Amino acid sequence: MRSQVTVSWSDTATYRFDLEEVQPMPHEQARAWLDEQFTAMECEPTRLTGKVLTADKVLAVALAAGPGHFLDAKHRDWAVTYARAASAALAKPVVSVDLARMSVGY
């Protein structure tokens, strides 16, 4: 089964992570990692209620990290961990994170 995460800011800033050969991350570990990153990067809830959905965390963490974390080789481990966490936390093998539209697709 195909397993891939794509993170894009625009047509020229799109990063794909093929997770076929990467060890899957357990669901709870993925959620905890996203929670830690959300807090560490001082992300804010986007909903007026303050409720933060998993998809919101996936978007917020990528947005806060910026394209540099996905492009720069020194952050490669972080970017792969992000892709693994996004896929596992959302329980979807194919995830598309579109930051221009602020949407997550499966």
Buried (B, 14 or more C-beta within 10 A) or exposed (E): EEBBBBBBBEEEBBBEBEBEEBEEBEEEBBBBBBBEBBEEBEBEBEEEEEEBEBBBBBBBBBBBBBBEBBEEEEBEEBBBBBBBBBBBBBEBBBBBBBBEEEEBEE
